[in-house]
């Protein structure tokens, strides 16, 4: 008799092709996967697949591994925590490591005002809680975000996200009282003045500013194409927020923890924010996120209004303590600036005619491709560079409203020799595209 599909699915899989066939049969197509290889082990900025092929990882789990894969300090911290306890739920039996990490984050967050911190699990969860806190503190429902923004995949954070494909198609309706202004992007003809004017226009056409709880922005847009904000823009947001009693939320989920050459990206602007979300590289691959903000705002919701069963998991908290120590002791803030300049110099030296812009703060660097003749976005060229690099063992990610941007998210701990090798692969990939 023929084997059942369940028995066939359980047959040994020894190759990437075997596992790819099983993936297609077992998991939904909505989970997009870049590679057709399957990881076996990883170390710092390198990974090896089950067939032994080596890759240099310039994706880092989508900005999660600023301190690299399996940093010895992180591994040791997790192992030590395993020997104590795995889970109690902080709201039931609290643990000191959560409190001391909250103190560290509050101390690192910009601003001399008193701050408090809550830990959660994912970036989207952090954004949702920031909105909850802002709405409770102000008694207002409205939230303004920006075109090109990415804030998550839950219903509320999809509503906040300013990119339709692939994140919002077919998933509506979305929560109400969410509005979008234009994000400044000089390359695409949107000035700071244009952006701030579009925000003010919302107050004329869509929502009374007295009904707006918060404005949420990314100091460097992630999915939008690694477009940095400017001091002028953030100052403008602060002035508008102050004029109307609106809270200002910085979404640092992707840009935090030394990535931009500052511990947090908002430090580049010297403008205070009321709340800040963070996640990704905080815990080196363990699921941990949070919100930090002005103490009086964070204290607005009553007891029981905030929390989560796995929020601030002790293993993730232990990893985060190690990450902060690593950033300090290995001087990763300075390292981010050094590696970012090397990368930008290498791309500019390659002089590819389709490179329309090389930009970024620290090591949050992007290259945007345009048609050399028309100057229209050229996503096909970005894909060619990505594919050529992957074939030679360098993992890169694309992004941007038009899909024509390659973003670089290498570990800040990448050894010099490996970084040089990656730049050589990138230069060759550019020449082939």
N, C-alpha and C positions, 0 to 999 in steps of 0.2 A: 504494500500500500504506500502511496506517496506520503512524504513527511508533511506534517502540518506547518503552516507559516510560522508559528511560534518556535517550532523545533528548528526550522531552517534559519530563523533569525538568530538562534543561539549558537549556530555553527562557529567554529573558531575563525577569527579574523586576524590575519597576519600582516596584511599590507594596507597601505593608505586606501587603495582602491576597494578593498574588502569593507573597510569601515565607512567609506563614502557611500557605498551601496546600502549599508545598514542605516546610515543617517537618513538617506532619502526615504527609506521605507518607514522609519520610526519617528521622525521629527517633522514638524510642520514647515512648509516652505516660507512662512512668514518670518522665521528666524534666519536671516541672511548670514551666510558664512563666507568669509573671504577666501580661505585656502581649502584645498582638497587634500591636505596632509594632516596628520594627527600627532600631537605632541607627546613625546616620551619623557623628556626631562628639560630643565631650564637652569641657567646659572647667569646671574647678572643681566647682561644684554644679549645673551645667546640662548637659543632653544634648539633642540634636536628632535626630529620626528621619529616615528616608530621604525622607519627604514634607515635611520642613521644620518639623514641629511641635516646639515647645520644651517640655521638661519640667524641673521642679526635682527633683533627685534626693535624696530623703530616705531612700533605701535604701543607697546607696553600695556597691553590689556585696555586700550583706549584711555591713556593718561593715568593709569593706576599705579605704575611701578616707577615712580621717580627715584626710588632707592634700589631699583633692579629686582630681578627674580631672586627669591630665596636669600636675601641678605643674611649673613650669619647672625647678626644681632637680632633680626626679626625672628628667625627660626628659633633661636635660643629663648627669646621671650615667650613665644607661643608654647614651646615645650615646657617651660617652667610653669606657665599658667595651667596647662593640661594636668600637671601633677597636683594642682590645688583644687580647682573646680571648673566645670565647663559652662554651667548655666544655673542661675538662680532667679532670673528676671530682676533687674535693678529695682523695680517698683515693689518687689516683695522682700528680697533680702539684699540690700545694697552692698556695694563693695567699694573700698577706698580708691582703687585704681581709676574708677569712673570719675570720682570727685577730683582727684589730682590731675587727671587729663583735662577736665573741664577748666580747672584753674590755669593750666598751661595754655589752652586755646584762647581763653579770655585775655591772658597776658600778652599773647602774640597778636591778637586782633587789633587793628589800628584804633587809636582814640584813647584819650586819658580818662574818659568817663567809666563809671562802674559797669561791668559786663557780666552776663551769665551765659551758660552754655548748656544745651541739651544734645544728647547723642541719639542717633537713629540708625537706620540700616542702609538705605540707598539715597542717591542724590535726589530722585523724585520725591522721596519721603521727606527729605530735608526741605525741599521747595514747598511742598504742601503744608508742612508745619510752619514755615515762615509766613505763608499766606494766612494760615489760621491765626497765628499770633498777631499779625498786623490787623486782621479784621477785628479780632477781639479787643485789641488795644485801642483802636480808633472808633469802633462801632460803625464802620463803613464797609460796604461790600465790594467796591470796584477795585480792579487791579490793572495796571497798564504795563505791558511788556513791549517788545520790539520785534520788528520784522527781522527774520534771519536767526532769531533766538532759538535755542534748544534748552528746555527745562525738564524734560522727562517724558515718560510713556504712559503714565496714568491718565485718567480722564481730565483731571484739572491741569496737570502739567502739559498734556497735549494741547489744551486750550491756550495755555501760555506760550507754547512753542510757535515760532513764527515761520514755519516751513511746512507746506502741505504734504508734498511727496518726499518720502514714503510714510511719514509719521501720522498723518491725519486722514488720509483717504479712506473712506468707508467706516470710520470709527465714531462719527458723530451720532447724535448731537452732543455738544460739549457744554460744560457749565457756563452760565451767563456772567455778565458783568466783567468780562475780560476784553481788553482793548489793546490794539497794537499801534505804535508810532514807528516812524522810519528810524532805523539805526544809522548813524553817520558812516559813510563809506565813500571816501573821496574817489576811489577808482571807478565807482559806479555812479558818480555824480550826486551823491548825497552829502552835503556839508553839515557841519555842526549846527549852523543856523537853520538849515532845512529841517533837521531832525527835531530840534527844539520847537520850531514852528509847527511841525506836524503834531507834536504832543499837545501844544496849546490849542490846536484846532480841534482835538478831541473834546476839549472842554466846551467848545462852541457847538459841535455837531452831535456828540454821542453821550457824554456824561458830565454832569455837574462836578467840578473838582471837589466839592464838599461831600461827594459820595465815594471818593477814591481813597482807599485804605493805603495803597502802596504802589510805587513804581519799582519794578524789578528789572535789573540789567546785568549783563555779563561784562566785567571789566575787559575781557578779551572774548569776543564771540567765538564759541567752539565750533559747533556744527555749521555756523554761518560763514566760516572761512578763516578763522583765526584773525579776525579784524579787531585791533586794539581800540579801546576807547581813548579819548584824549582828556587832559586835565580840563580843558575848556568845556567839553561835553559834560563831564561829571560835575563840575561846578555849576553848569546850567541846570542839571537835574536837581542838584541840592537846593538851588535858589527857588525853583518851581515848587519843589516839595515843601520847603519852609513857608513859602507864601500861602499855601493852601492847607497846611497841617497834614501833609501826606508823608508816609514813611518811605525811606529809600532802602531797598534791599539789593545787595550785591550778591550775585550767584557766582561763587568761586568753586563750584564743584570740579571743574576741569582745570582751572588756572591756579589753584592753591598749592602750597607746600613746596616752594622754591622754584616752581616751573618757569615763572616769568622773570627770574632774577631778583625777586623779592619773596619774602615768606608768603605773603598774600599779594595778589595783583593790585588791589586797591591802594596799596602803599605807594604806587607810582604817582598817584594823583594828589595826595595830601588832603583829601576831602573826606570828612567823616560820613559813614553810613549808619543807619539805625539797626539793621539786621544783616547778617551775612550767612550764606549757606556754604557748606563744604562737604567733601566726600572723597572719592577716588583715591588719590595717592596718600591720604591720611594713614591708611593701615596696610599698605603694601600688598594688596590683594585680598585682605580680609574685608568683609562687608561692614562698613562703618561710615556714617555720615553725621551731620549735625547742623545746628543753628546756633550762632553766637550773636549777642546783641545787647543793646542798652538794658541794664538790669530792670528798670521800671517797665519797659515794654515786655521783656521776657517773662516778668512776673504777672502780667495782666491775666492770662487764663487761670482759672481756679484749679485746685488739686484734682487730679484725675482727667483734666482736659488735655494733657499731653502725655505721651509715652508710647510704648509698644513692647510686645512680648520679648522680642530679640534685640530691642534697641540698646546700643551700648554693650553688646555681647562681650564678656570678659576676655575671650581670646583676641578679638579685634582690638579691644582697648589696650591689651598688652602689646600687640604689634604696633599700635599708634605711638605709645610711649617710646618704643625703640626707634621708630621712624623719626620722631622729633630729635632724638639724640644723634642719630646718623646725620641728619641735615646740618646740625650744628658742628659736630666733630669732623665731618668730612667736607665742610665748607661748600655745601651744594648750592647755596644761593650764588656764590661767586662762580662756581663751576657751571651753572646754568648760563651765565652771561658769556663765559669763555667758549663753551661748546656752541652756543647760538651764533656767535660771531664767526667761528670757523665754518659752520654750515652755510651761513649767508654768503660768506666770501667764496666758498667753493661753487655755489650755484651761480653767483654773478660771474665768476671766472669762466664758467662753462659757456656763457654767452648764447644760450639757446634763444632763437628768435621768437619763440612763442611764450617766453617768460614775461608776463606783464607786470608782475610785482613780486618782490621778495620782502617779507615783512615779519614782524613779530617782536615781542618783548622777551628777553632772555632766551630760553630754549622752547618757547611756545611759538615756533617758526612755521611759516607757510609759504608756498610758492603757488602763485595763481597763473594759469595758462590762458592765453587768448590767441585768436587767429592773428598771425602777423600782418595780414592785409586789412581785415575788417575790424580788428580789435574786439570782436565779439567773444564771449566765453567759449573756451575750447575744451570741453570735458573729455573728448576722445583722446586728446594729447595727454592729459593727466592720467587717463587709464592706461595708455601705452607706456608711460614712464613707470607707473605702478607695476604693470605686468612684467616689464623687462627687469625691473629691480627684483621682483619676487622670484623670477626664474634664476637669477644669480644669487639668491639667498638673502635678500634684504626685504623686510616686511614694512610696507608703507600704507598709510590710510589716505583716502580722499575725503573731501568735505566741501562746503560752500553751497550757496543757494543754487548754483548752476552745476555743481559737481565737478568744477574745473580747478579745484585747489588740492594740492597735496600738503598734508600737515605732518609735522615731525614730532614724535613723542618718545624719543629714546630715553632710557634711564639716564639720570644725571650722573650715575656712577659708571657709565660706559668707559672702559679703559681706552686710553689714547690710541693704542694700536688697532683696536676693534673699530673705534670711531673713524680712523683714517681709512680702514678697509671699507667701511660703509660709504664714506664719501667717494671713494674710487668707484664703487658699484653704482652709486647715484650718478656720477659724472658720465659713466658709460651708458647708463639707461637714458640719460638726457640726449646723448649723442645718437642713440638708436631711435628716438621718438620723432 
